[in-house]
Amino acid sequence: AQSVTQLDSHVSVSEGTPVLLRCNYSSSYSPSLFWYVQHPNKGLQLLLKYTSAATLVKGINGFEAEFKKSETSFHLTKPSAHMSDAAEYFCVVSSLSGGYNKLIFGAGTRLAVHP
Amino acid sequence: DTGVSQDPRHKITKRGQNVTFRCDPISEHNRLYWYRQTLGQGPEFLTYFQNEAQLEKSRLLSDRFSAERPKGSFSTLEIQRTEQGDSAMYLCASSSKEGAWGGYTFGSGTRLTVV
């Protein structure tokens, strides 16, 4: 069965400093992996996706993630945090079931950005 | 058509009452998904439609829950005899067959509070 574990429930950074949100996955086959962001009172927005092409994936708003098969990791990074990055972030793995893919979400990491 | 629409945005109901939520997916998307998100958790899969056919239901979907997509377009999720434990954000998402591996498009959700 496919699953993801987000290693930190809360991360706090200062504006302008790097962001690292950690995610480990478990999958019996080569997975598709995603990061979604959820701002308060807003819907889930796709940040980036890995679908077995380049292992370093660039997303929106300066975020990127690197797929490391040997470490079963898909950590999300950003060189310099902005106040508007404060939100809940979800690492997601795609699970192939009955001929269609189903998204399995991690528990989320709440990112706080301080001035 | 600018995205996935959900109605209502918020619903407060008394325990034991029935509630119905509506989801309008992106018009060209034939796949529709319902998820539930409780406070502090990631979204959990509830059910999946391909066109009008409901192809999978999670064990989370008790007998009090029913979902329909009668014409393969909009979908409804009904909860009968609501309980306080049903309080959550109910999220709808859609995808095309080709786009399914690239992630879903989510609506903003319906927040249900059972008092």
Interface residues (C-beta under 8 A of the other chain):
Chain A: S32 F34 Y36 N41 K42 G43 L44 Q45 L46 K49 T51 F90 V92 S94 S97 G98 Y100 N101 K102 L103 I104 F105 G106 A107 G108
Chain B: V4 R31 Y33 Y35 G40 Q41 G42 P43 E44 F45 Y48 Q50 L55 E56 L91 A93 A100 W101 G102 G103 Y104 T105 F106 G107 S108 G109
